[in-house]
Amino acid sequence: MAGKADGAENVIRVKATKRWFKGETNMSVITEDGSFYAFNVKYAKEPDKLNIEMKDFIHDGSEVNRPNNSMDIYLKELGSESPVLVRLVMKSIWKQNERIVKHIGSKGFGIHFLLKGIYTHNGLLYFHTEIKNTSNVPFDVDYITWKIVDKKVVKRTAIQEQVIQPLRTQNFVLNVSGNSSERTVWTMDKFTLPDDKCLVLELAEKNGGRNQQFVIENSDLVRAKLISELKVK
């Protein structure tokens, strides 16, 4: 019998007695990176291990680290893109840390909120953002909201705003210490904007007022940098 452990979102508890296992059974696991693993399970009165961490099985894209029982799967929300490749693309963008967009951002009260780059690959968009805290006071993130709004609307309402949700994130943090910075890569389903709308990215401080926001135009989206698979695998 297997189920989620009490008080945990990412722990599976397997409970067994000898009468349930006449020989052996199997168990399947899908990890966060989109890999599918199948295990043969046998009962042992005194098992060698009581806990197994799936991160020990997750590979980084190179065959030498890839377990024999792993195979890639495709998740509906990512369309025709492999979750493994999405993770590698985000990791590559974050590691390279280029600033290819230099005109989009906001700052105030010692907080800089920047868009460093927009990338595209196989029907997905990738946004690279950075929060810089040049003050001595830590910045706690309350929320970051992506929404499409009408350019000419002064008083916005819920009807006039369309909130969009990221599909994946790389290094999303909720605290930026004083005199430090944090970067995040966001994965979105591909979209473009009509002439009368724009994309607004809002950053709100928890229990504070150092909120920031900037605007992304359709002209910025269509100039997204094309990612080569050869550079991330």
Residue frames as a rotation matrix with the C-alpha (Angstrom) as fourth column:
MET 1
0.585 0.811 0.000 0.00
0.811 -0.585 0.000 0.00
0.000 0.000 -1.000 0.00
ALA 2
-0.587 -0.806 0.076 1.46
0.810 -0.585 0.049 3.35
0.005 0.090 0.996 -1.06
GLY 3
0.593 0.763 0.258 0.32
0.746 -0.641 0.182 6.92
0.304 0.085 -0.949 -0.46
LYS 4
0.081 -0.538 0.839 1.52
0.006 -0.842 -0.540 10.45
0.997 0.049 -0.065 0.30
ALA 5
-0.458 -0.340 -0.821 3.09
0.794 0.258 -0.550 10.76
0.399 -0.904 0.152 3.74
ASP 6
0.607 0.734 -0.304 1.24
0.786 -0.498 0.367 12.90
0.119 -0.462 -0.879 6.27
GLY 7
0.738 -0.229 -0.634 2.41
0.159 -0.855 0.494 16.52
-0.656 -0.465 -0.595 6.31
ALA 8
-0.402 -0.906 -0.133 4.59
-0.026 -0.134 0.991 16.20
-0.915 0.402 0.030 3.20
GLU 9
0.527 0.601 -0.601 4.01
-0.563 -0.282 -0.777 17.06
-0.637 0.747 0.190 -0.44
ASN 10
0.390 -0.483 -0.784 6.89
-0.839 0.165 -0.518 15.14
0.380 0.860 -0.341 -1.98
VAL 11
-0.701 -0.585 0.408 7.22
-0.705 0.656 -0.271 11.99
-0.109 -0.478 -0.872 0.13
ILE 12
0.224 0.723 -0.653 5.65
-0.672 0.600 0.434 8.63
0.706 0.341 0.620 -0.72
ARG 13
-0.362 -0.267 0.893 5.17
-0.872 0.437 -0.223 6.13
-0.331 -0.859 -0.391 2.09
VAL 14
-0.051 0.273 -0.961 5.04
-0.588 0.769 0.250 2.44
0.807 0.577 0.122 1.21
LYS 15
-0.215 0.087 0.973 3.58
-0.921 0.313 -0.232 0.13
-0.325 -0.946 0.013 3.85
ALA 16
0.097 0.177 -0.979 3.74
-0.670 0.739 0.067 -3.63
0.736 0.650 0.191 3.41
THR 17
0.166 -0.094 0.982 3.43
-0.787 0.588 0.189 -6.93
-0.595 -0.804 0.024 5.23
LYS 18
-0.785 -0.605 0.135 4.61
-0.425 0.684 0.594 -10.31
-0.452 0.408 -0.793 4.07
ARG 19
-0.301 0.740 0.602 1.06
0.462 0.665 -0.587 -11.54
-0.834 0.102 -0.542 3.41
TRP 20
0.596 0.511 -0.620 0.63
-0.235 -0.627 -0.743 -8.84
-0.768 0.588 -0.254 0.73
PHE 21
0.146 -0.656 -0.740 3.71
-0.988 -0.136 -0.074 -10.04
-0.052 0.742 -0.668 -1.17
LYS 22
0.873 0.154 0.463 3.52
-0.143 0.988 -0.059 -13.62
-0.467 -0.015 0.884 -2.42
GLY 23
0.381 -0.807 0.451 6.50
0.924 0.350 -0.155 -12.96
-0.033 0.476 0.879 -4.67
GLU 24
-0.710 -0.548 -0.441 7.16
0.518 -0.832 0.199 -9.43
-0.476 -0.087 0.875 -5.88
THR 25
0.526 0.844 0.104 5.19
0.739 -0.394 -0.546 -6.46
-0.420 0.364 -0.831 -7.18
ASN 26
-0.405 -0.679 0.612 6.05
0.871 -0.490 0.033 -3.24
0.277 0.547 0.790 -9.00
MET 27
0.377 0.439 -0.815 5.80
0.635 -0.764 -0.118 0.49
-0.675 -0.473 -0.567 -8.35
SER 28
0.022 -0.313 0.950 6.01
0.906 -0.396 -0.151 3.42
0.423 0.863 0.275 -10.76
VAL 29
0.198 -0.059 -0.978 7.21
0.638 -0.750 0.174 6.94
-0.744 -0.658 -0.111 -9.95
ILE 30
0.415 -0.096 0.905 7.16
0.739 -0.543 -0.398 10.15
0.530 0.834 -0.154 -12.00
THR 31
-0.191 -0.585 -0.789 9.72
0.896 -0.431 0.103 12.70
-0.400 -0.687 0.606 -10.78
GLU 32
0.357 0.367 -0.859 9.59
0.218 -0.927 -0.305 16.49
-0.908 -0.078 -0.411 -11.10
ASP 33
-0.460 -0.631 -0.625 11.84
-0.466 -0.427 0.775 16.48
-0.756 0.648 -0.098 -14.18
GLY 34
0.325 0.731 -0.600 9.29
-0.911 0.072 -0.406 14.38
-0.254 0.679 0.689 -16.08
SER 35
-0.575 -0.570 -0.586 11.13
-0.679 0.732 -0.045 11.06
0.455 0.372 -0.809 -15.94
PHE 36
0.589 0.806 0.062 9.24
-0.761 0.526 0.380 7.80
0.274 -0.271 0.923 -15.42
TYR 37
-0.593 -0.803 0.049 10.76
-0.750 0.530 -0.395 5.04
0.291 -0.271 -0.917 -13.26
ALA 38
0.601 0.729 -0.328 9.53
-0.554 0.676 0.486 1.49
0.576 -0.111 0.810 -12.73
PHE 39
-0.455 -0.744 0.489 10.71
-0.869 0.252 -0.425 -0.59
0.194 -0.618 -0.762 -9.76
ASN 40
0.127 0.389 -0.912 10.33
0.007 0.920 0.393 -4.24
0.992 -0.056 0.115 -8.85
VAL 41
-0.110 -0.052 0.993 9.49
-0.909 -0.399 -0.122 -4.46
0.403 -0.915 -0.003 -5.15
LYS 42
-0.043 0.026 -0.999 10.17
0.182 0.983 0.018 -7.46
0.982 -0.181 -0.047 -2.91
TYR 43
0.846 0.394 0.358 9.28
-0.292 -0.218 0.931 -7.88
0.445 -0.893 -0.070 0.76
ALA 44
-0.209 -0.898 -0.387 12.20
0.221 0.342 -0.913 -7.93
0.953 -0.276 0.127 3.23
LYS 45
0.603 0.444 -0.662 11.75
0.698 0.108 0.708 -8.36
0.386 -0.889 -0.245 6.96
GLU 46
0.417 -0.559 -0.717 14.91
0.404 -0.592 0.697 -6.27
-0.814 -0.580 -0.021 7.55
PRO 47
0.868 -0.020 0.497 15.41
0.478 -0.241 -0.845 -4.06
0.136 0.970 -0.200 4.45
ASP 48
-0.128 -0.992 0.001 18.81
0.988 -0.128 -0.088 -2.61
0.088 -0.010 0.996 3.65
LYS 49
-0.954 -0.133 0.268 17.28
0.145 -0.989 0.025 0.87
0.262 0.062 0.963 3.18
LEU 50
-0.314 0.880 -0.357 14.25
0.792 0.035 -0.610 2.47
-0.524 -0.474 -0.708 4.77
ASN 51
0.531 0.445 -0.721 14.36
0.034 -0.862 -0.507 5.68
-0.847 0.244 -0.473 2.69
ILE 52
-0.231 -0.540 0.809 15.14
0.910 0.173 0.376 6.25
-0.343 0.824 0.452 -0.97
GLU 53
0.053 0.183 -0.982 15.55
-0.032 -0.982 -0.185 9.75
-0.998 0.041 -0.046 -2.41
MET 54
0.676 0.300 0.673 14.51
0.605 0.294 -0.740 10.13
-0.420 0.908 0.017 -6.05
LYS 55
0.842 -0.407 -0.356 17.02
-0.493 -0.847 -0.199 12.96
-0.220 0.343 -0.913 -6.55
ASP 56
-0.071 -0.899 0.432 19.69
-0.426 0.419 0.802 10.27
-0.902 -0.127 -0.412 -6.56
PHE 57
-0.069 0.131 0.989 18.13
0.677 0.735 -0.050 8.93
-0.733 0.666 -0.140 -9.75
ILE 58
0.866 0.460 -0.197 17.53
0.197 -0.676 -0.710 12.26
-0.460 0.576 -0.676 -11.54
HIS 59
0.048 -0.872 0.486 20.04
0.953 0.186 0.240 12.77
-0.300 0.452 0.840 -14.35
ASP 60
0.064 -0.109 -0.992 21.47
0.086 -0.990 0.114 16.02
-0.994 -0.093 -0.054 -15.67
GLY 61
0.734 0.312 -0.604 21.14
-0.538 -0.276 -0.797 15.19
-0.415 0.909 -0.035 -19.36
SER 62
-0.183 -0.857 -0.482 24.31
-0.969 0.239 -0.058 13.15
0.165 0.456 -0.874 -19.77
GLU 63
0.441 0.443 -0.781 24.01
-0.462 0.858 0.226 9.43
0.770 0.261 0.583 -20.42
VAL 64
-0.494 -0.736 -0.463 26.59
0.015 0.525 -0.851 8.50
0.869 -0.427 -0.248 -17.78
ASN 65
-0.936 0.163 0.312 24.25
-0.343 -0.218 -0.914 9.63
-0.081 -0.962 0.260 -14.98
ARG 66
-0.168 0.955 -0.246 21.08
-0.948 -0.087 0.306 8.15
0.271 0.284 0.920 -16.47
PRO 67
-0.395 0.055 0.917 19.63
-0.546 0.789 -0.282 5.09
-0.739 -0.612 -0.281 -14.69
ASN 68
-0.998 -0.048 -0.052 18.73
-0.070 0.628 0.775 2.06
-0.005 0.777 -0.630 -16.82
ASN 69
-0.489 0.872 -0.035 15.12
0.858 0.473 -0.200 2.06
-0.157 -0.128 -0.979 -15.60
SER 70
-0.248 0.367 -0.896 14.42
0.113 -0.908 -0.403 5.68
-0.962 -0.201 0.184 -16.60
MET 71
-0.519 0.092 0.850 12.53
0.853 -0.003 0.521 6.89
0.050 0.996 -0.077 -19.65
ASP 72
-0.974 0.112 -0.195 11.23
-0.096 -0.991 -0.090 10.31
-0.203 -0.069 0.977 -20.63
ILE 73
-0.207 0.956 0.208 7.53
0.946 0.250 -0.206 11.11
-0.249 0.154 -0.956 -20.67
TYR 74
-0.823 0.028 0.567 5.65
0.242 -0.887 0.394 14.09
0.514 0.462 0.723 -22.06
LEU 75
-0.566 0.630 -0.531 3.28
0.595 -0.134 -0.793 16.12
-0.571 -0.765 -0.299 -19.91
LYS 76
0.155 0.757 0.635 0.18
0.988 -0.130 -0.086 17.64
0.017 0.640 -0.768 -21.52
GLU 77
0.791 0.207 -0.576 0.89
0.344 -0.929 0.138 21.14
-0.506 -0.307 -0.806 -20.20
LEU 78
-0.048 -0.904 -0.424 4.27
-0.211 -0.406 0.889 21.21
-0.976 0.133 -0.172 -22.00
GLY 79
0.630 0.375 -0.679 2.88
-0.711 -0.073 -0.700 20.12
-0.312 0.924 0.221 -25.37
SER 80
0.927 -0.282 -0.248 5.48
0.053 0.752 -0.658 18.35
0.372 0.596 0.711 -27.52
GLU 81
0.149 -0.919 0.366 8.41
-0.634 -0.373 -0.678 19.38
0.759 -0.131 -0.638 -25.33
SER 82
0.167 -0.193 -0.967 10.16
0.516 0.853 -0.081 16.91
0.840 -0.485 0.242 -23.04
PRO 83
0.976 0.196 0.099 10.12
0.012 -0.496 0.868 17.96
0.220 -0.846 -0.486 -19.35
VAL 84
0.460 -0.880 -0.120 13.76
0.736 0.302 0.606 16.89
-0.497 -0.367 0.786 -19.16
LEU 85
-0.252 -0.557 0.792 14.72
0.906 -0.424 -0.010 19.28
0.341 0.714 0.611 -21.98
VAL 86
0.572 0.513 0.640 12.67
0.218 -0.847 0.484 22.10
0.791 -0.137 -0.597 -20.42
ARG 87
0.933 -0.255 -0.254 14.62
0.246 -0.063 0.967 21.66
-0.263 -0.965 0.004 -17.19
LEU 88
0.062 -0.975 0.215 17.93
0.913 0.142 0.383 21.68
-0.404 0.173 0.898 -19.08
VAL 89
0.006 0.011 1.000 16.97
0.692 -0.722 0.004 24.82
0.722 0.692 -0.012 -21.02
MET 90
0.877 0.371 0.305 16.05
0.040 -0.689 0.724 26.68
0.479 -0.623 -0.619 -17.82
LYS 91
0.721 -0.661 -0.207 19.23
0.449 0.219 0.866 25.53
-0.527 -0.718 0.455 -16.14
SER 92
-0.077 -0.769 0.635 21.32
0.997 -0.054 0.055 26.63
-0.008 0.637 0.771 -19.14
ILE 93
0.313 0.274 0.909 19.74
0.391 -0.910 0.139 30.12
0.865 0.312 -0.392 -19.26
TRP 94
0.993 0.104 0.052 20.25
-0.011 -0.366 0.931 30.55
0.115 -0.925 -0.362 -15.51
LYS 95
0.498 -0.866 -0.031 23.85
0.662 0.357 0.659 29.35
-0.560 -0.349 0.752 -15.64
GLN 96
-0.101 -0.550 0.829 24.87
0.946 -0.310 -0.091 31.52
0.307 0.776 0.552 -18.63
ASN 97
0.224 0.259 -0.940 23.34
0.760 -0.650 0.002 34.60
-0.611 -0.714 -0.342 -16.97
GLU 98
-0.724 -0.406 0.558 23.33
0.681 -0.552 0.481 36.83
0.113 0.728 0.676 -20.06
ARG 99
-0.103 0.705 -0.702 21.52
0.289 -0.654 -0.699 40.15
-0.952 -0.275 -0.137 -20.22
ILE 100
-0.731 -0.116 0.672 20.16
0.674 0.027 0.738 40.31
-0.104 0.993 0.059 -23.75
VAL 101
0.324 0.809 0.490 17.27
0.679 -0.560 0.476 42.63
0.659 0.179 -0.730 -22.81
LYS 102
-0.582 -0.720 -0.378 18.57
0.795 -0.407 -0.449 45.92
0.170 -0.562 0.809 -21.43
HIS 103
-0.820 0.276 0.502 15.59
-0.148 -0.949 0.280 48.27
0.554 0.155 0.818 -21.55
ILE 104
0.224 0.967 -0.120 13.01
-0.168 0.160 0.973 46.55
0.960 -0.198 0.199 -19.35
GLY 105
-0.365 -0.304 -0.880 12.95
0.780 0.417 -0.467 46.89
0.509 -0.857 0.085 -15.57
SER 106
0.563 0.502 0.657 12.05
-0.009 -0.791 0.612 49.08
0.826 -0.350 -0.441 -12.62
LYS 107
-0.380 -0.703 -0.601 13.72
0.700 0.206 -0.683 50.29
0.604 -0.681 0.415 -9.46
GLY 108
0.165 0.397 0.903 12.88
-0.372 -0.823 0.430 52.08
0.914 -0.406 0.012 -6.24
PHE 109
0.707 0.135 0.694 13.70
-0.701 0.008 0.713 51.98
0.091 -0.991 0.101 -2.51
GLY 110
-0.195 -0.912 0.362 16.86
-0.885 0.322 0.336 49.98
-0.423 -0.255 -0.870 -3.19
ILE 111
0.001 0.273 0.962 15.05
0.138 0.953 -0.270 47.25
-0.990 0.133 -0.036 -5.16
HIS 112
-0.427 -0.156 -0.891 15.80
-0.847 -0.277 0.455 46.62
-0.317 0.948 -0.013 -8.86
PHE 113
0.141 0.533 0.834 13.47
0.034 0.840 -0.542 44.28
-0.989 0.105 0.101 -10.77
LEU 114
-0.286 -0.453 -0.844 14.89
-0.795 -0.380 0.473 43.42
-0.535 0.807 -0.252 -14.20
LEU 115
0.865 0.371 0.339 14.04
-0.067 0.754 -0.654 41.37
-0.498 0.543 0.676 -17.27
LYS 116
-0.038 -0.996 -0.086 17.36
-0.428 -0.062 0.902 39.98
-0.903 0.071 -0.423 -18.50
GLY 117
-0.869 -0.320 -0.378 16.16
-0.469 0.286 0.836 37.93
-0.159 0.903 -0.399 -21.45
ILE 118
0.336 0.924 0.183 13.34
-0.649 0.368 -0.666 36.30
-0.683 0.106 0.723 -23.41
TYR 119
-0.778 -0.619 -0.109 13.98
-0.544 0.577 0.609 33.00
-0.314 0.534 -0.785 -25.17
THR 120
0.377 0.920 -0.107 11.93
-0.862 0.307 -0.403 30.57
-0.338 0.244 0.909 -27.22
HIS 121
-0.802 -0.565 -0.193 12.11
-0.596 0.740 0.313 26.89
-0.034 0.366 -0.930 -28.07
ASN 122
-0.875 0.377 -0.302 9.57
0.226 0.872 0.435 24.41
0.428 0.313 -0.848 -29.46
GLY 123
-0.041 0.989 0.141 6.41
0.344 -0.119 0.932 26.34
0.938 0.087 -0.335 -28.60
LEU 124
0.541 0.172 -0.823 7.53
0.840 -0.076 0.537 27.61
0.030 -0.982 -0.186 -25.20
LEU 125
0.452 -0.398 0.798 8.78
-0.068 -0.908 -0.414 30.99
0.889 0.133 -0.438 -23.97
TYR 126
0.236 -0.478 -0.846 11.44
0.944 0.319 0.083 31.43
0.230 -0.818 0.527 -21.29
PHE 127
0.672 0.020 0.740 11.78
-0.050 -0.996 0.072 34.64
0.739 -0.085 -0.669 -19.26
HIS 128
-0.057 -0.783 -0.619 14.91
0.865 0.271 -0.422 35.42
0.498 -0.560 0.662 -17.22
THR 129
0.661 0.366 0.655 14.35
0.016 -0.880 0.475 37.90
0.750 -0.304 -0.587 -14.37
GLU 130
-0.364 -0.803 -0.472 16.47
0.671 0.125 -0.731 39.29
0.646 -0.583 0.493 -11.57
ILE 131
0.858 0.499 0.124 15.72
0.239 -0.601 0.763 40.95
0.455 -0.625 -0.635 -8.23
LYS 132
-0.285 -0.958 0.020 18.55
0.534 -0.176 -0.827 43.10
0.796 -0.226 0.562 -6.88
ASN 133
0.835 0.475 -0.279 18.40
0.480 -0.378 0.792 44.34
0.270 -0.795 -0.543 -3.31
THR 134
-0.084 -0.908 0.410 20.91
0.435 -0.404 -0.805 47.17
0.897 0.111 0.429 -2.81
SER 135
0.341 0.252 0.906 19.53
-0.657 -0.625 0.421 48.05
0.672 -0.739 -0.048 0.62
ASN 136
-0.757 -0.626 0.187 20.46
-0.541 0.440 -0.717 46.56
0.366 -0.644 -0.671 3.98
VAL 137
-0.263 0.773 0.577 16.89
-0.749 0.213 -0.627 45.38
-0.608 -0.597 0.523 4.62
PRO 138
-0.882 -0.047 0.469 15.95
0.173 0.894 0.414 41.89
-0.439 0.446 -0.780 3.35
PHE 139
-0.460 0.739 -0.492 13.19
-0.887 -0.401 0.228 41.74
-0.029 0.542 0.840 0.73
ASP 140
-0.694 0.340 0.635 10.49
0.077 0.911 -0.404 39.08
-0.716 -0.232 -0.659 1.23
VAL 141
-0.896 0.364 -0.255 8.47
-0.317 -0.121 0.941 38.24
0.312 0.923 0.224 -1.88
ASP 142
-0.360 0.870 0.336 4.72
-0.504 0.122 -0.855 38.17
-0.785 -0.477 0.395 -1.35
TYR 143
0.408 0.452 0.793 3.85
0.451 0.656 -0.606 37.31
-0.794 0.605 0.063 -4.96
ILE 144
-0.730 -0.481 -0.485 4.93
-0.261 -0.460 0.849 37.78
-0.631 0.746 0.211 -8.56
THR 145
0.198 0.924 0.326 2.03
0.261 0.271 -0.926 38.14
-0.945 0.268 -0.188 -10.99
TRP 146
-0.932 -0.352 0.090 2.04
0.151 -0.149 0.977 37.90
-0.330 0.924 0.192 -14.79
LYS 147
0.012 0.998 0.059 -0.98
0.557 0.043 -0.830 39.50
-0.831 0.043 -0.555 -16.45
ILE 148
-0.712 -0.092 0.696 -2.09
0.684 -0.311 0.659 40.79
0.156 0.946 0.285 -19.83
VAL 149
-0.117 0.630 -0.768 -3.79
0.580 -0.584 -0.568 44.19
-0.806 -0.512 -0.297 -19.59
ASP 150
0.597 0.378 0.707 -5.30
0.787 -0.444 -0.428 46.82
0.152 0.812 -0.563 -21.87
LYS 151
-0.465 -0.874 0.141 -2.82
0.844 -0.486 -0.229 49.61
0.269 0.013 0.963 -22.56
LYS 152
-0.631 0.216 0.745 -5.39
0.023 -0.955 0.297 52.42
0.775 0.205 0.598 -22.48
VAL 153
0.443 0.825 -0.352 -7.36
0.399 0.171 0.901 51.31
0.803 -0.539 -0.253 -19.43
VAL 154
-0.245 -0.501 0.830 -6.73
-0.498 -0.670 -0.551 53.63
0.832 -0.548 -0.086 -16.48
LYS 155
-0.143 0.306 0.941 -8.87
-0.952 0.218 -0.215 51.83
-0.271 -0.927 0.260 -13.91
ARG 156
-0.631 -0.198 -0.750 -8.22
-0.522 0.824 0.222 48.13
0.574 0.531 -0.623 -14.34
THR 157
0.270 0.725 0.634 -10.71
-0.939 0.343 0.008 45.47
-0.211 -0.598 0.773 -13.34
ALA 158
-0.229 -0.329 0.916 -10.57
-0.276 0.924 0.263 41.69
-0.933 -0.193 -0.302 -13.17
ILE 159
0.676 0.553 0.487 -12.37
0.317 0.378 -0.870 41.50
-0.665 0.742 0.080 -16.51
GLN 160
0.922 -0.326 -0.210 -9.76
-0.373 -0.592 -0.714 43.72
0.108 0.737 -0.667 -18.16
GLU 161
-0.058 -0.971 0.232 -6.85
-0.990 0.087 0.114 41.66
-0.131 -0.223 -0.966 -16.79
GLN 162
0.844 0.221 -0.488 -5.86
-0.327 0.934 -0.143 38.17
0.424 0.280 0.861 -17.84
VAL 163
0.289 -0.748 0.597 -3.54
-0.851 0.085 0.519 36.46
-0.439 -0.658 -0.612 -15.38
ILE 164
0.624 -0.186 -0.759 -1.25
-0.417 0.742 -0.524 33.83
0.661 0.644 0.385 -16.88
GLN 165
0.791 -0.279 0.544 0.56
-0.432 0.375 0.820 31.13
-0.433 -0.884 0.177 -14.92
PRO 166
-0.129 -0.907 -0.401 4.11
-0.991 0.137 0.010 29.87
0.046 0.398 -0.916 -15.50
LEU 167
0.720 0.321 -0.615 4.48
-0.393 0.919 0.021 26.20
0.572 0.227 0.788 -16.36
ARG 168
0.536 -0.644 -0.546 7.87
0.791 0.609 0.059 25.78
0.294 -0.464 0.836 -14.68
THR 169
0.875 -0.365 0.319 10.41
-0.414 -0.905 0.100 27.86
0.253 -0.220 -0.942 -12.75
GLN 170
0.310 -0.864 -0.397 14.13
0.683 0.493 -0.539 27.63
0.662 -0.104 0.742 -12.08
ASN 171
-0.632 -0.645 -0.430 15.37
0.738 -0.330 -0.589 29.08
0.238 -0.689 0.685 -8.78
PHE 172
0.109 0.727 0.678 12.20
0.064 -0.685 0.725 30.84
0.992 -0.035 -0.121 -7.64
VAL 173
-0.638 -0.426 -0.641 13.03
0.668 0.108 -0.737 32.30
0.383 -0.898 0.216 -4.21
LEU 174
0.462 0.885 0.051 10.91
0.667 -0.385 0.638 34.13
0.585 -0.261 -0.768 -1.65
ASN 175
0.842 -0.233 -0.487 13.67
0.274 -0.594 0.757 36.07
-0.465 -0.770 -0.436 0.11
VAL 176
0.445 -0.750 0.489 16.43
0.512 -0.235 -0.826 38.35
0.735 0.618 0.280 -1.21
SER 177
0.327 -0.388 -0.862 18.91
0.911 -0.113 0.397 39.27
-0.251 -0.915 0.316 1.49
GLY 178
0.853 -0.051 -0.520 20.29
-0.035 -0.999 0.041 42.75
-0.521 -0.017 -0.853 1.86
ASN 179
0.196 -0.801 -0.566 22.95
-0.861 -0.417 0.292 43.73
-0.470 0.430 -0.771 -0.73
SER 180
-0.670 -0.343 0.658 22.36
-0.012 0.892 0.453 40.59
-0.742 0.296 -0.602 -2.79
SER 181
-0.245 0.596 -0.765 20.43
-0.958 -0.268 0.098 39.42
-0.146 0.757 0.636 -5.83
GLU 182
-0.386 0.211 0.898 18.44
0.026 0.976 -0.218 36.42
-0.922 -0.061 -0.382 -7.02
ARG 183
-0.610 0.148 -0.779 17.59
-0.787 -0.227 0.574 35.30
-0.092 0.963 0.255 -10.55
THR 184
-0.156 0.651 0.743 14.69
-0.090 0.740 -0.667 33.17
-0.984 -0.171 -0.057 -11.80
VAL 185
-0.923 -0.012 -0.383 13.89
-0.383 0.074 0.921 31.52
0.017 0.997 -0.073 -15.14
TRP 186
-0.204 0.948 0.242 10.19
-0.396 0.146 -0.906 31.14
-0.895 -0.281 0.346 -15.96
THR 187
-0.976 -0.029 0.216 8.68
0.172 0.508 0.844 28.82
-0.134 0.861 -0.491 -18.59
MET 188
-0.247 0.919 -0.306 5.47
-0.434 -0.387 -0.813 29.91
-0.866 -0.068 0.495 -20.32
ASP 189
0.083 0.390 0.917 3.33
0.775 0.553 -0.306 28.53
-0.627 0.736 -0.257 -23.08
LYS 190
-0.822 -0.469 0.322 3.94
0.560 -0.567 0.605 30.52
-0.101 0.678 0.728 -26.28
PHE 191
0.368 0.924 -0.105 1.77
0.849 -0.380 -0.368 33.61
-0.380 0.046 -0.924 -26.74
THR 192
-0.736 -0.477 0.480 1.80
0.613 -0.770 0.177 36.99
0.285 0.425 0.859 -28.45
LEU 193
-0.355 0.557 -0.751 -0.07
0.558 -0.518 -0.648 40.23
-0.750 -0.649 -0.127 -27.74
PRO 194
0.362 0.520 0.773 -2.45
0.912 -0.368 -0.179 42.38
0.192 0.770 -0.608 -29.82
ASP 195
-0.328 -0.582 0.744 -1.48
0.512 -0.771 -0.378 46.02
0.794 0.257 0.551 -30.36
ASP 196
0.155 0.492 0.857 -3.78
-0.404 -0.760 0.510 47.32
0.902 -0.425 0.081 -27.62
LYS 197
0.982 0.188 0.006 -2.45
-0.089 0.440 0.894 45.02
0.165 -0.878 0.449 -24.87
CYS 198
0.032 -0.997 0.070 0.78
-0.646 -0.074 -0.760 44.50
0.763 -0.021 -0.646 -22.97
LEU 199
0.413 -0.013 -0.911 2.22
0.499 0.839 0.215 42.07
0.762 -0.543 0.353 -20.44
VAL 200
0.309 -0.257 0.916 2.71
-0.685 -0.728 0.027 43.45
0.660 -0.636 -0.401 -16.92
LEU 201
0.075 -0.375 -0.924 4.96
0.510 0.811 -0.287 41.70
0.857 -0.450 0.252 -14.40
GLU 202
0.470 0.220 0.855 4.29
-0.524 -0.710 0.470 42.73
0.710 -0.669 -0.218 -10.78
LEU 203
-0.313 -0.610 -0.728 6.52
0.475 0.564 -0.676 42.06
0.823 -0.557 0.113 -7.80
ALA 204
0.530 0.570 0.628 4.99
-0.315 -0.555 0.770 42.64
0.787 -0.606 -0.114 -4.35
GLU 205
-0.630 -0.775 0.056 6.82
-0.260 0.142 -0.955 42.77
0.732 -0.616 -0.291 -1.04
LYS 206
0.147 0.642 -0.753 5.37
0.612 0.539 0.579 40.86
0.777 -0.546 -0.313 1.90
ASN 207
0.583 0.194 -0.789 4.56
0.789 -0.365 0.494 43.22
-0.192 -0.911 -0.366 4.77
GLY 208
-0.392 -0.762 -0.516 6.19
0.488 -0.648 0.585 46.07
-0.780 -0.022 0.625 2.87
GLY 209
0.641 0.681 -0.354 5.74
0.140 -0.558 -0.818 48.70
-0.755 0.475 -0.453 0.20
ARG 210
-0.261 -0.823 -0.504 8.77
-0.516 -0.323 0.794 48.29
-0.816 0.467 -0.340 -2.06
ASN 211
0.374 0.520 0.768 6.60
0.362 0.680 -0.637 46.90
-0.853 0.517 0.066 -4.86
GLN 212
-0.543 -0.590 -0.597 7.88
-0.415 -0.429 0.802 46.94
-0.730 0.684 -0.012 -8.45
GLN 213
0.421 0.602 0.678 6.46
0.367 0.571 -0.734 46.32
-0.829 0.558 0.019 -11.92
PHE 214
-0.589 -0.526 -0.614 7.51
-0.383 -0.487 0.785 46.55
-0.712 0.697 0.085 -15.55
VAL 215
0.525 0.836 -0.161 5.83
-0.420 0.090 -0.903 46.21
-0.740 0.541 0.398 -18.93
ILE 216
-0.623 -0.626 0.470 6.66
0.115 0.521 0.846 43.84
-0.774 0.580 -0.253 -21.80
GLU 217
0.045 0.606 -0.794 5.43
-0.792 -0.462 -0.398 44.74
-0.609 0.647 0.460 -25.28
ASN 218
0.841 0.318 0.437 4.58
0.007 0.801 -0.598 42.38
-0.540 0.507 0.672 -28.12
SER 219
0.760 -0.615 -0.207 7.63
-0.435 -0.246 -0.866 43.70
0.482 0.749 -0.455 -29.98
ASP 220
-0.105 -0.796 0.596 9.77
-0.992 0.125 -0.008 42.31
-0.068 -0.593 -0.803 -27.14
LEU 221
0.307 0.311 0.900 8.10
-0.384 0.905 -0.182 38.89
-0.871 -0.289 0.397 -27.31
VAL 222
0.980 0.163 0.114 8.59
0.035 0.423 -0.905 38.44
-0.196 0.891 0.409 -31.05
ARG 223
0.441 -0.895 -0.067 12.29
-0.646 -0.265 -0.715 39.22
0.622 0.359 -0.695 -30.68
ALA 224
0.746 -0.136 0.652 12.76
-0.492 0.548 0.676 36.29
-0.449 -0.825 0.342 -28.28
LYS 225
-0.179 -0.926 -0.332 16.13
-0.978 0.131 0.160 34.61
-0.104 0.354 -0.930 -28.75
LEU 226
0.707 0.403 -0.581 15.98
-0.538 0.840 -0.072 31.16
0.459 0.364 0.811 -30.35
ILE 227
0.244 -0.589 0.771 17.57
-0.792 0.337 0.509 28.44
-0.560 -0.735 -0.384 -28.24
SER 228
0.074 -0.327 -0.942 19.71
-0.771 0.581 -0.262 25.76
0.633 0.746 -0.209 -29.84
GLU 229
0.938 0.331 0.097 19.25
-0.322 0.738 0.593 22.29
0.125 -0.588 0.799 -28.37
LEU 230
0.518 -0.803 -0.295 22.89
0.423 0.540 -0.728 21.52
0.743 0.252 0.620 -29.12
LYS 231
-0.308 -0.672 0.673 23.98
-0.225 -0.636 -0.738 24.09
0.924 -0.379 0.045 -26.52
VAL 232
0.038 0.398 0.917 21.89
-0.974 -0.190 0.123 22.73
0.223 -0.897 0.380 -23.67
LYS 233
0.925 0.320 -0.204 22.24
-0.285 0.940 0.186 18.96
0.251 -0.114 0.961 -24.03
